[in-house]
Amino acid sequence: MHSKDHIIKSYDQELDRLTGEIARMGELSVTQLEAAIDVVERRDERAALRVVENDDAIDAMETEISHDVVRLLALRAPMARDLREVFAALRIAADIERIGDYGANVAKRAIPLSMVAPITHARSLRRLSELAAVAVRKVLAAYREGDAEAAYQVWEDDVKLDEAYTGLFRELLTYMMEDPRSITPCTHLLFMAKNIERIGDHATNIAENVWFLVKGEALEATRKKGDETSGPELEEGI
């Protein structure tokens, strides 16, 4: 009996450690985004390069988490809720890795943007990034606390980020039509904005995984989309 209790306690500790690692990885990805927006505003090419290089740390953490998941599956053979915990960890880590990639992409775009005349619309990215950062932090808190309802709220609130993205998209297109000289910097901003909007989508992916983890069933509702932009997809290949 004591041996079984020890095994259960040990397994719980491993799951707690895994959750903690994912939370740290998530916070690093949000910090990556915030640093990227900072270098856009400061027009700092060297700092932008450092942000891009920092993405390696997030990639390394995802690899380590993947190894931990494989080890847990092999050694513990989890069932039911425990199995959902392990698979949720794997999926959430993958989403966080993508969030880090999108933050790095914003920093990459900041480099050529710093070489052209500044435009006031660059400041609009901050509002968009703040919405994305709040979504990621809230959904990570929901994951740590096993709060399905809080995760659902993040999932539902993604429409606000979509609407902000749509507004900025239209604003930039109008500016480009009015002043052809702004086409190059505005194009960079459009790609940046799309990367940030995609961060919001990955936050909703995490929310869906938290819901499934806690409830044991998929989140079946249809999510509202506030992205009303049309035309070719702006997402960059990563």
C-alpha positions as CSV (number, residue, x, y, z in Angstrom):
1,M,0.0,0.0,0.0
2,H,2.8,2.4,0.9
3,S,4.6,1.5,-2.3
4,K,1.5,2.3,-4.4
5,D,1.0,5.6,-2.5
6,H,4.7,6.5,-3.2
7,I,4.2,5.8,-7.0
8,I,1.1,7.9,-7.2
9,K,2.8,10.8,-5.3
10,S,5.8,10.5,-7.6
11,Y,3.7,10.6,-10.7
12,D,1.7,13.6,-9.4
13,Q,5.0,15.4,-8.8
14,E,6.2,14.6,-12.4
15,L,2.9,16.0,-13.8
16,D,3.3,19.1,-11.6
17,R,6.8,19.6,-12.9
18,L,5.6,19.2,-16.5
19,T,2.9,21.8,-15.9
20,G,5.4,24.2,-14.4
21,E,7.8,23.8,-17.3
22,I,5.0,24.6,-19.8
23,A,4.0,27.6,-17.8
24,R,7.5,28.9,-17.9
25,M,7.8,28.2,-21.6
26,G,4.5,30.1,-22.1
27,E,5.7,33.1,-20.1
28,L,8.9,33.2,-22.2
29,S,6.9,33.2,-25.4
30,V,4.8,36.2,-24.2
31,T,8.0,38.0,-23.2
32,Q,9.3,37.3,-26.7
33,L,6.3,39.1,-28.2
34,E,6.6,42.0,-25.8
35,A,10.3,42.4,-26.6
36,A,9.5,42.3,-30.3
37,I,7.0,45.1,-30.0
38,D,9.5,47.1,-28.0
39,V,12.2,46.8,-30.7
40,V,9.6,47.8,-33.3
41,E,8.9,51.0,-31.4
42,R,12.6,51.7,-30.6
43,R,13.7,50.8,-34.2
44,D,16.6,48.9,-32.7
45,E,18.0,46.4,-35.2
46,R,20.5,44.8,-32.9
47,A,17.9,44.2,-30.2
48,A,15.6,42.7,-32.8
49,L,18.3,40.2,-33.7
50,R,18.6,39.2,-30.1
51,V,14.9,38.6,-29.8
52,V,15.1,36.4,-32.9
53,E,18.0,34.4,-31.4
54,N,16.1,33.9,-28.1
55,D,13.5,31.8,-29.9
56,D,16.0,28.9,-29.7
57,A,15.4,28.7,-26.0
58,I,11.6,28.2,-26.5
59,D,12.4,25.5,-29.1
60,A,14.7,23.7,-26.7
61,M,12.1,23.8,-24.0
62,E,9.5,22.2,-26.3
63,T,12.0,19.4,-27.2
64,E,12.6,18.8,-23.5
65,I,8.9,18.7,-22.7
66,S,8.3,16.2,-25.6
67,H,11.0,13.9,-24.1
68,D,9.3,14.2,-20.7
69,V,6.0,13.2,-22.2
70,V,7.4,10.2,-24.0
71,R,9.1,9.1,-20.7
72,L,5.9,9.4,-18.8
73,L,4.0,7.4,-21.4
74,A,6.6,4.7,-21.4
75,L,7.1,4.4,-17.6
76,R,3.7,5.3,-16.1
77,A,1.2,4.1,-18.8
78,P,-1.3,6.7,-17.7
79,M,-5.0,6.2,-18.1
80,A,-8.2,8.4,-18.3
81,R,-7.5,11.9,-16.8
82,D,-3.8,11.3,-16.4
83,L,-3.5,10.4,-20.1
84,R,-5.4,13.6,-21.0
85,E,-2.9,15.5,-18.8
86,V,0.0,14.1,-20.7
87,F,-1.4,14.7,-24.2
88,A,-2.6,18.1,-23.3
89,A,0.9,19.0,-22.2
90,L,2.3,17.9,-25.6
91,R,-0.3,19.9,-27.6
92,I,0.0,23.0,-25.4
93,A,3.8,23.0,-25.7
94,A,3.5,22.8,-29.5
95,D,1.1,25.8,-29.5
96,I,3.5,27.8,-27.2
97,E,6.4,27.0,-29.5
98,R,4.4,28.5,-32.4
99,I,3.6,31.6,-30.3
100,G,7.4,32.0,-29.8
101,D,7.9,31.7,-33.6
102,Y,5.4,34.4,-34.3
103,G,7.0,36.7,-31.8
104,A,10.3,36.1,-33.5
105,N,8.8,36.8,-36.9
106,V,7.6,40.2,-35.6
107,A,11.2,40.9,-34.5
108,K,12.5,39.9,-37.9
109,R,10.2,42.3,-39.6
110,A,11.3,45.0,-37.3
111,I,14.8,45.0,-38.9
112,P,13.8,46.1,-42.4
113,L,11.1,48.4,-40.9
114,S,13.8,50.2,-38.9
115,M,15.6,51.1,-42.2
116,V,12.7,53.2,-43.6
117,A,11.1,56.4,-42.5
118,P,9.0,55.8,-39.3
119,I,5.2,55.8,-39.6
120,T,2.7,56.4,-36.8
121,H,0.7,53.3,-37.5
122,A,3.5,51.2,-36.0
123,R,2.2,52.2,-32.6
124,S,-1.1,50.4,-33.3
125,L,0.7,47.1,-33.1
126,R,1.1,47.5,-29.3
127,R,-2.6,47.4,-28.7
128,L,-2.9,44.3,-30.8
129,S,0.0,42.6,-29.0
130,E,-1.4,43.5,-25.6
131,L,-4.6,41.7,-26.4
132,A,-2.6,38.7,-27.5
133,A,-0.3,38.7,-24.4
134,V,-3.3,38.9,-22.1
135,A,-5.0,36.0,-23.9
136,V,-1.9,33.8,-23.6
137,R,-1.3,34.6,-19.9
138,K,-4.9,34.0,-19.0
139,V,-5.1,30.7,-20.8
140,L,-1.9,29.5,-19.1
141,A,-3.3,30.4,-15.8
142,A,-6.4,28.4,-16.7
143,Y,-4.2,25.5,-17.5
144,R,-2.2,25.7,-14.3
145,E,-5.4,25.9,-12.2
146,G,-7.5,23.4,-14.2
147,D,-10.1,26.1,-14.8
148,A,-12.2,25.1,-17.9
149,E,-14.5,28.1,-17.6
150,A,-11.6,30.6,-17.6
151,A,-10.2,28.8,-20.6
152,Y,-13.6,29.1,-22.3
153,Q,-13.6,32.9,-21.7
154,V,-10.2,33.2,-23.4
155,W,-11.6,31.1,-26.3
156,E,-14.7,33.4,-26.6
157,D,-12.7,36.6,-26.2
158,D,-10.5,35.9,-29.2
159,V,-13.1,37.8,-31.3
160,K,-11.8,41.0,-29.8
161,L,-8.3,40.4,-31.1
162,D,-9.7,39.5,-34.5
163,E,-11.7,42.7,-34.6
164,A,-8.6,44.8,-33.6
165,Y,-6.6,43.0,-36.3
166,T,-9.3,43.8,-38.9
167,G,-9.4,47.4,-37.9
168,L,-5.6,47.7,-38.2
169,F,-5.6,45.8,-41.5
170,R,-8.1,48.3,-43.0
171,E,-6.3,51.3,-41.6
172,L,-3.0,50.2,-43.2
173,L,-4.6,49.4,-46.6
174,T,-6.2,52.9,-46.6
175,Y,-2.9,54.5,-45.8
176,M,-1.1,52.6,-48.5
177,M,-3.7,53.7,-51.1
178,E,-3.3,57.4,-50.0
179,D,0.5,57.4,-50.0
180,P,2.3,54.9,-52.2
181,R,5.6,55.7,-50.3
182,S,4.1,53.9,-47.3
183,I,3.6,50.6,-49.1
184,T,6.8,49.0,-47.9
185,P,6.6,49.8,-44.2
186,C,2.8,49.1,-44.2
187,T,3.4,45.7,-45.8
188,H,5.8,44.8,-42.9
189,L,3.2,46.0,-40.4
190,L,0.5,43.9,-42.1
191,F,2.7,40.8,-41.7
192,M,3.4,41.7,-38.1
193,A,-0.2,42.2,-37.3
194,K,-1.1,38.8,-38.9
195,N,1.5,37.1,-36.8
196,I,0.0,38.6,-33.7
197,E,-3.5,37.6,-34.7
198,R,-2.2,34.0,-35.1
199,I,-0.9,34.1,-31.6
200,G,-4.4,34.7,-30.5
201,D,-5.5,31.7,-32.5
202,H,-2.9,29.5,-30.7
203,A,-4.2,30.8,-27.3
204,T,-7.7,29.5,-28.3
205,N,-6.1,26.2,-29.3
206,I,-4.7,26.0,-25.7
207,A,-8.1,26.9,-24.3
208,E,-9.7,24.0,-26.2
209,N,-7.1,21.6,-24.8
210,V,-7.7,22.9,-21.3
211,W,-11.4,22.4,-21.8
212,F,-10.8,18.8,-23.0
213,L,-8.4,18.1,-20.2
214,V,-10.9,19.2,-17.5
215,K,-14.2,18.1,-19.0
216,G,-13.1,15.0,-20.9
217,E,-14.9,16.2,-24.1
218,A,-14.2,18.5,-27.0
219,L,-15.4,22.1,-26.9
220,E,-18.1,21.9,-29.5
221,A,-19.3,25.5,-29.8
222,T,-18.6,27.5,-33.0
223,R,-16.2,30.3,-32.3
224,K,-17.0,33.7,-33.5
225,K,-14.6,35.2,-35.9
226,G,-13.9,38.9,-35.9
227,D,-11.3,38.8,-38.7
228,E,-13.1,40.2,-41.7
229,T,-10.1,40.7,-43.9
230,S,-10.1,39.1,-47.3
231,G,-7.5,38.3,-49.9
232,P,-4.4,36.2,-49.7
233,E,-3.3,34.8,-46.4
234,L,-0.7,37.0,-44.8
235,E,0.8,34.4,-42.5
236,E,4.5,33.8,-43.0
237,G,6.0,30.4,-43.4
238,I,8.0,29.4,-40.4
